[in-house]
């Protein structure tokens, strides 16, 4: 009388990791996500390690989580993984302000983002 097991959201040769509440704008995060799309995971990790962008460390952490999910949960070979998708979404926005001249109020928005990385195992053709 138990429920059926939830179907997988991704294919059998894929694994996913998601990071929410990243304290940067989606536009800035997307620049870093573009860097790693379509690359082998070890090349993507190297690029993120030596990137000068502040948010690259958080993207690297999410990519390492996706690799660990692929290896431990889905028994995929780490050497054959590539970043199939890396997409960015909006999250909440903190509204702050600053007093300006003549009684006005300068609006300051502090956006948050979320990042989803999908890695896929592909066999290399010799």
C-alpha positions as CSV (number, residue, x, y, z in Angstrom):
1,X,0.0,0.0,0.0
2,X,3.0,2.3,-0.4
3,X,3.3,5.0,-3.0
4,X,5.1,4.4,-6.2
5,X,8.7,5.7,-6.4
6,X,9.0,9.2,-7.9
7,X,10.3,9.1,-11.5
8,X,13.6,10.6,-12.2
9,X,13.6,14.2,-13.5
10,X,16.6,13.6,-15.6
11,X,17.7,10.8,-18.0
12,X,19.7,7.8,-16.8
13,X,23.0,9.2,-18.0
14,X,22.5,12.6,-16.3
15,X,22.8,14.1,-12.9
16,X,21.8,17.5,-11.5
17,X,22.7,19.9,-8.8
18,X,20.9,23.1,-7.8
19,X,22.1,26.0,-5.7
20,X,19.6,28.6,-4.4
21,X,20.0,32.0,-2.8
22,X,23.3,33.0,-4.5
23,X,23.9,36.6,-3.6
24,X,24.5,38.0,-7.0
25,X,22.4,39.2,-9.9
26,X,21.3,36.6,-12.5
27,X,23.0,38.6,-15.2
28,X,26.4,38.3,-13.5
29,X,25.9,34.7,-12.7
30,X,25.0,33.9,-16.2
31,X,28.3,35.2,-17.4
32,X,30.1,32.5,-15.3
33,X,27.6,29.8,-16.3
34,X,28.3,30.6,-20.0
35,X,32.0,29.9,-19.4
36,X,31.3,26.2,-18.5
37,X,28.4,25.2,-20.7
38,X,29.3,22.3,-23.0
39,X,32.8,21.7,-21.5
40,X,34.2,18.6,-19.9
41,X,33.9,18.8,-16.2
42,X,37.6,18.8,-15.4
43,X,38.2,21.6,-17.9
44,X,35.2,23.5,-16.4
45,X,36.5,23.1,-12.9
46,X,39.9,24.4,-14.0
47,X,38.3,27.4,-15.6
48,X,36.3,28.2,-12.5
49,X,39.3,27.8,-10.2
50,X,41.2,30.5,-12.1
51,X,38.3,32.8,-12.8
52,X,38.5,36.3,-11.3
53,X,34.8,36.5,-10.8
54,X,33.7,36.4,-7.2
55,X,30.8,34.1,-7.8
56,X,32.9,31.5,-9.5
57,X,33.6,29.7,-6.2
58,X,29.9,29.1,-5.6
59,X,29.5,27.9,-9.2
60,X,32.4,25.5,-8.7
61,X,30.8,24.2,-5.5
62,X,27.6,23.5,-7.4
63,X,29.5,21.8,-10.2
64,X,31.3,19.6,-7.7
65,X,28.0,18.7,-6.2
66,X,26.6,17.6,-9.6
67,X,29.7,15.5,-10.2
68,X,29.4,13.9,-6.8
69,X,25.7,13.2,-7.5
70,X,26.6,11.6,-10.8
71,X,29.3,9.4,-9.2
72,X,27.6,8.3,-6.0
73,X,23.8,8.3,-6.8
74,X,23.8,7.3,-10.4
75,X,27.1,5.4,-10.9
76,X,28.3,7.5,-13.8
77,X,32.0,7.7,-14.9
78,X,33.4,11.0,-13.8
79,X,36.0,11.1,-16.7
80,X,33.2,11.0,-19.3
81,X,31.0,13.8,-17.8
82,X,30.4,17.1,-19.5
83,X,28.3,20.1,-18.5
84,X,25.2,19.6,-20.6
85,X,23.2,22.5,-19.1
86,X,24.0,25.4,-16.8
87,X,21.1,27.8,-16.4
88,X,20.3,30.7,-14.0
89,X,17.1,31.8,-12.5
90,X,15.9,34.8,-10.4
91,X,15.3,34.5,-6.7
92,X,14.2,37.1,-4.1
93,X,15.3,40.7,-4.1
94,X,16.1,42.6,-1.0
95,X,15.0,46.2,-1.2
96,X,17.2,48.7,0.6
97,X,17.5,52.4,0.3
98,X,19.6,55.5,0.9
99,X,18.5,59.0,1.7
100,X,19.3,61.4,-1.1
101,X,19.1,65.2,-1.5
102,X,15.8,67.2,-1.2
103,X,14.0,64.5,0.8
104,X,14.2,61.8,-1.9
105,X,15.0,58.2,-1.4
106,X,17.6,56.3,-3.6
107,X,16.4,52.7,-4.2
108,X,19.0,49.9,-3.8
109,X,18.1,46.4,-4.9
110,X,20.1,43.4,-3.8
111,X,19.2,40.5,-6.0
112,X,19.6,36.8,-5.4
113,X,19.9,34.1,-8.0
114,X,19.7,30.3,-8.3
115,X,21.9,28.0,-10.4
116,X,21.1,24.6,-11.9
117,X,23.9,22.5,-13.4
118,X,23.1,19.3,-15.4
119,X,26.0,16.9,-16.2
120,X,25.7,14.2,-18.8
121,X,27.9,11.1,-19.4
122,X,29.0,10.8,-23.0
123,X,31.2,8.1,-24.4
124,X,34.3,9.3,-26.2
125,X,34.6,8.3,-29.9
126,X,38.2,7.3,-30.8
